[in-house]
Amino acid sequence: MKDHISIIGCGWLGFPLAKTLIRQGFVVKGSTTSQDKLKTLHNAGIKAYEIQLHEKGITGDVTDFLNESETVVINIPPGLRQHPNKNHVAEIQQLISAIERSTIKNVIYISTTSVFEDKTSFPVITSSTFPNATSVNGKQLIAIEDKLKENTNFNTSIIRFGGLFDEQRHPGTYLAGRNNLSNPEAPVNLIHKTDCINIISLILKNKVWNDVFNAAYPEHPTKKDYYTKYCQQNQLAVPIFDETKKSKGKIIESKKLEHLLLYTFKHGL
């Protein structure tokens, strides 16, 4: 019998991940919050569900979405930019309760390196560094990570990705031509979408559970140098940085991931 897996959040990362896992022999159930995307998922061979998490419940057939699957990948951003007052922890708690009632044995939670505070000392963040973010977004992500890790009803592995990009979507495009950008000397921590998919696939293949990984490409040029060069190479207006204030940042180290998964990053910056 083929392995069944559910992916909650089949968007920019989740959709190509689902297609990759189908090629690897998985039966994939995928969720979207948009009815318009159901056909797109279905046409790609994904069993598509429209599911929306709320603070006090879940819209959609989450029971059928989870059942038969042994693993669920939770890949949904907090969405606090559009809804700064919402309680994303409560939304995920609704999902956790549904997982507890399902056939799910393993959870992969896609987190971010924003659970770590930026500092003027540019600390090196290793696999053993304790999350210390003070932003609302960061604190909610930390709380979710803790809830999942502490739950004994299933295994949880957490992947904290740096800034995601690919050839069509790159942060340099959004920064082009902007003025007064902060933290010019801060190190960049980026990772290509293909590397993200490869890492998730390896964790599934090797059944690496109850672990936490930080994931960013192991080169960290400064924001000013990197985005200036990117914009020049792509015929975009060069961004202007505010150099009057001391830069804050961090360096995300991925050595644990490289050693444990025997992984070599495929896409440079």
Stockholm file with secondary structure:
# STOCKHOLM 1.0

chainA/1-269         MKDHISIIGCGWLGFPLAKTLIRQGFVVKGSTTSQDKLKTLHNAGIKAYEIQLHEKGITGDVTDFLNESETVVINIPPGLRQHPNKNHVAEIQQLISAIERSTIKNVIYISTTSVFEDKTSFPVITSSTFPNATSVNGKQLIAIEDKLKENTNFNTSIIRFGGLFDEQRHPGTYLAGRNNLSNPEAPVNLIHKTDCINIISLILKNKVWNDVFNAAYPEHPTKKDYYTKYCQQNQLAVPIFDETKKSKGKIIESKKLEHLLLYTFKHGL
#=GR chainA/1-269 SS CCCEEEEECCSTTHHHHHHHHHHTTCEEEEEESCGGGHHHHHHTTCEEEECEEETTEEESCHHHHHTTCSEEEECCCCCTTTCTTCCHHHHHHHHHHHHHTSSCCEEEEEEEGGGSCCBTTCCEECTTCCCCCCSHHHHHHHHHHHHHHHCTTSEEEEEEECEEECSSCCHHHHHTTCCSBSCTTSBCCEEEHHHHHHHHHHHHHHTCCSCEEEECCSCCCBHHHHHHHHHHHTTCCCCCBCCSSCCCBCEECCHHHHHHTTCCCCCCC
#=GC SS_cons         CCCEEEEECCSTTHHHHHHHHHHTTCEEEEEESCGGGHHHHHHTTCEEEECEEETTEEESCHHHHHTTCSEEEECCCCCTTTCTTCCHHHHHHHHHHHHHTSSCCEEEEEEEGGGSCCBTTCCEECTTCCCCCCSHHHHHHHHHHHHHHHCTTSEEEEEEECEEECSSCCHHHHHTTCCSBSCTTSBCCEEEHHHHHHHHHHHHHHTCCSCEEEECCSCCCBHHHHHHHHHHHTTCCCCCBCCSSCCCBCEECCHHHHHHTTCCCCCCC
//
